[in-house]
Amino acid sequence: MTSIFQQALGAADFARLHPEIRRRFSVGLGSGRACIGRGRMDRIWHGRGFVRPFLALGGSRNILVPEAGRDIPFTIENFPYRDSYGRETVTFVRTFEFPRRARRFDATMVHSAERGCIVDYLGTHQHLATDLHLEVDGAGALVIRSGEHRFREGPVDVRVPELLAGDAVVRESYDEKAGRFRIQVHVGNRRFGPLFGYEGSFAAEYADVTERGVRAGLRPLREEARA
């Protein structure tokens, strides 16, 4: 069984990834492996002042990060599991250890054959679903671009207008000299400009998820059936 990321990229493009990136994004039920990355974010930044109330609101559900800072300890936990709807799911739980308090940015990802991409459910209650489109650049890095955003709550199922949506670009590469993964995240709005982002590096370790299981607290409090 291939990972959800290999399904999204296709075998040929997946093979173009740097070997360490390929190993990291092979986490899944088929491999039986999870990945835990630990490092530091050189910079976590915000856009103009008017975005801060929205970041604070998102922070209450572990979506985005209200604080900014430099040299912030960082952990990312990628654990595969099968959700209550039978879908293979991979956690992307990022923890930022700011001096006053830790902040989490939670996501859970599935591959949707119907939508032809990865669907990224954000936050503790999966109220936001975002299409993610993957590509490989010339250096073997994985580049992820967000597409359509949808809000789901009870019977509500609406597309988030482009005026309100954040367009995310993530680039994850491997620095052979440093022996570390490097990540750059930029979230912006087509009208209002840059909103939020971070950049830094981390080292990764791998765990046998069949023995270790999924750490308590990584799975969302609510799961959304709609892709």
C-alpha positions as CSV (number, residue, x, y, z in Angstrom):
1,M,0.0,0.0,0.0
2,T,1.4,3.4,-1.0
3,S,1.3,6.5,1.2
4,I,-1.4,9.1,0.7
5,F,1.3,11.4,-0.6
6,Q,2.6,9.0,-3.2
7,Q,-1.0,8.5,-4.3
8,A,-1.4,12.2,-4.7
9,L,1.9,12.7,-6.6
10,G,1.9,9.6,-8.6
11,A,4.8,7.1,-8.6
12,A,7.0,8.9,-11.2
13,D,6.9,12.3,-9.4
14,F,7.2,10.7,-6.0
15,A,10.4,9.0,-7.2
16,R,11.8,12.5,-8.1
17,L,11.8,13.6,-4.4
18,H,15.0,13.7,-2.5
19,P,15.4,10.3,-0.8
20,E,15.0,11.8,2.7
21,I,11.9,13.7,1.7
22,R,10.6,10.5,0.0
23,R,11.2,8.6,3.2
24,R,9.5,11.2,5.3
25,F,6.4,11.3,3.1
26,S,6.2,7.5,3.0
27,V,4.7,7.5,6.4
28,G,1.4,5.6,6.4
29,L,-0.4,2.5,7.3
30,G,1.4,0.5,4.5
31,S,4.8,1.3,5.8
32,G,3.7,1.1,9.5
33,R,5.9,4.1,10.2
34,A,5.4,7.5,11.8
35,C,7.7,10.5,11.7
36,I,8.5,12.9,14.5
37,G,10.5,16.0,13.7
38,R,12.2,18.3,16.2
39,G,14.0,21.5,15.6
40,R,13.6,25.3,15.7
41,M,11.8,27.8,13.6
42,D,14.1,30.7,12.8
43,R,11.2,33.0,12.3
44,I,7.4,33.0,12.8
45,W,5.8,36.1,11.3
46,H,2.5,37.8,10.9
47,G,1.1,40.2,8.3
48,R,-0.4,43.6,9.1
49,G,-2.1,44.3,12.4
50,F,-5.6,43.7,11.2
51,V,-4.9,39.9,10.8
52,R,-4.2,39.4,14.5
53,P,-7.8,39.0,15.7
54,F,-8.3,36.3,13.0
55,L,-5.2,34.5,14.0
56,A,-6.3,34.7,17.7
57,L,-9.7,33.2,16.7
58,G,-8.0,30.4,14.7
59,G,-5.6,29.8,17.6
60,S,-8.6,28.8,19.8
61,R,-9.1,25.8,17.6
62,N,-5.4,25.1,16.8
63,I,-5.6,26.7,13.4
64,L,-2.7,29.1,12.6
65,V,-0.5,30.6,15.4
66,P,-1.3,34.0,17.1
67,E,2.2,34.7,18.3
68,A,5.3,35.7,16.3
69,G,8.9,35.1,17.3
70,R,12.4,33.9,16.5
71,D,14.3,30.8,17.3
72,I,11.2,29.0,18.6
73,P,11.5,25.2,19.5
74,F,9.3,23.2,17.1
75,T,7.9,19.7,16.9
76,I,5.9,18.1,14.1
77,E,4.2,14.7,14.5
78,N,3.1,12.7,11.5
79,F,1.2,9.6,12.6
80,P,-1.0,7.5,10.3
81,Y,-4.3,6.0,11.5
82,R,-7.7,4.9,10.1
83,D,-10.4,7.4,11.0
84,S,-13.9,6.6,12.0
85,Y,-15.0,6.7,8.3
86,G,-12.4,4.1,7.4
87,R,-10.0,6.6,5.6
88,E,-6.3,6.4,6.0
89,T,-5.3,9.7,7.7
90,V,-2.0,11.3,8.6
91,T,-1.6,13.8,11.4
92,F,0.3,17.0,10.9
93,V,0.4,18.4,14.4
94,R,2.9,21.2,14.8
95,T,3.8,22.5,18.3
96,F,5.6,25.8,18.7
97,E,7.1,26.3,22.2
98,F,6.9,30.1,22.7
99,P,8.3,31.5,26.0
100,R,4.9,32.0,27.6
101,R,3.0,29.1,26.2
102,A,3.0,26.4,23.6
103,R,0.9,26.8,20.5
104,R,-0.4,24.0,18.3
105,F,-1.3,24.1,14.6
106,D,-3.3,20.9,13.9
107,A,-4.1,19.3,10.6
108,T,-5.2,15.8,9.5
109,M,-4.8,14.8,5.9
110,V,-6.5,12.2,3.7
111,H,-6.2,11.4,0.0
112,S,-9.5,12.0,-1.9
113,A,-9.8,10.1,-5.2
114,E,-12.9,12.1,-5.9
115,R,-11.2,15.4,-5.6
116,G,-7.9,14.1,-7.0
117,C,-5.8,15.6,-4.3
118,I,-4.9,15.6,-0.6
119,V,-7.7,17.0,1.6
120,D,-6.3,18.9,4.6
121,Y,-8.7,19.1,7.6
122,L,-7.6,22.0,9.9
123,G,-8.0,22.4,13.6
124,T,-9.4,20.4,16.5
125,H,-12.8,20.0,14.9
126,Q,-12.0,19.7,11.2
127,H,-14.3,22.7,10.4
128,L,-12.1,23.8,7.5
129,A,-11.2,21.5,4.6
130,T,-8.6,22.6,2.1
131,D,-7.5,21.0,-1.2
132,L,-3.7,20.5,-1.3
133,H,-1.9,20.1,-4.6
134,L,1.6,18.6,-4.5
135,E,4.5,19.0,-6.9
136,V,8.2,18.3,-6.9
137,D,10.7,21.1,-7.7
138,G,14.1,20.8,-9.5
139,A,15.9,20.2,-6.2
140,G,13.7,17.3,-5.1
141,A,11.8,19.4,-2.6
142,L,8.1,18.9,-2.0
143,V,6.0,22.0,-2.8
144,I,2.4,22.1,-1.5
145,R,-0.1,24.7,-2.7
146,S,-3.6,25.2,-1.2
147,G,-6.6,25.2,-3.4
148,E,-10.3,25.5,-2.6
149,H,-11.3,26.0,1.1
150,R,-14.6,24.7,2.5
151,F,-16.3,25.3,5.8
152,R,-18.3,22.5,7.4
153,E,-20.4,22.7,10.6
154,G,-23.5,20.5,11.0
155,P,-25.7,21.1,7.9
156,V,-23.5,24.0,6.7
157,D,-21.3,23.2,3.8
158,V,-20.0,26.4,2.0
159,R,-17.0,27.3,-0.1
160,V,-14.9,30.0,1.5
161,P,-14.8,33.0,-0.9
162,E,-11.3,33.9,-2.3
163,L,-11.6,37.3,-0.6
164,L,-11.5,35.7,2.8
165,A,-9.3,32.6,2.0
166,G,-5.7,32.2,2.7
167,D,-3.5,30.9,0.0
168,A,-0.7,28.7,1.4
169,V,2.6,27.6,-0.1
170,V,4.7,25.1,1.7
171,R,8.2,24.0,0.6
172,E,10.0,21.2,2.4
173,S,13.5,20.3,1.4
174,Y,16.5,18.3,2.8
175,D,19.8,20.0,3.6
176,E,22.4,17.3,3.1
177,K,25.2,19.4,4.6
178,A,23.3,20.1,7.8
179,G,21.5,16.7,7.9
180,R,18.2,18.5,8.5
181,F,14.9,19.1,6.9
182,R,14.1,22.7,6.0
183,I,10.6,24.1,5.8
184,Q,9.2,27.4,4.6
185,V,5.5,28.2,4.9
186,H,3.8,31.3,3.5
187,V,0.1,32.1,3.9
188,G,-1.3,35.1,2.0
189,N,-4.5,36.6,0.7
190,R,-4.9,37.9,-2.9
191,R,-6.3,41.2,-1.7
192,F,-4.7,41.8,1.7
193,G,-1.2,40.4,1.1
194,P,0.9,38.2,3.5
195,L,-0.9,36.9,6.5
196,F,1.3,34.4,8.4
197,G,4.3,32.1,7.9
198,Y,7.3,30.4,9.4
199,E,10.6,29.0,8.3
200,G,13.2,26.8,10.0
201,S,14.7,23.3,10.2
202,F,14.3,20.1,12.1
203,A,15.7,16.6,12.4
204,A,13.5,13.6,12.0
205,E,13.1,10.2,13.7
206,Y,10.8,7.3,12.7
207,A,8.7,5.1,14.9
208,D,6.9,1.8,14.3
209,V,3.2,2.9,14.6
210,T,2.0,-0.7,14.9
211,E,3.9,-0.9,18.2
212,R,3.7,2.6,19.4
213,G,0.2,3.6,18.2
214,V,-1.0,7.2,17.9
215,R,-0.1,9.4,20.8
216,A,-3.1,10.5,22.8
217,G,-4.2,14.0,21.9
218,L,-3.1,13.9,18.3
219,R,-6.4,13.0,16.7
220,P,-9.1,15.7,16.3
221,L,-12.0,16.0,18.7
222,R,-14.4,15.8,15.8
223,E,-14.1,14.1,12.4
224,E,-15.7,15.4,9.2
225,A,-17.0,12.9,6.6
226,R,-17.3,15.4,3.7
227,A,-14.2,15.9,1.6
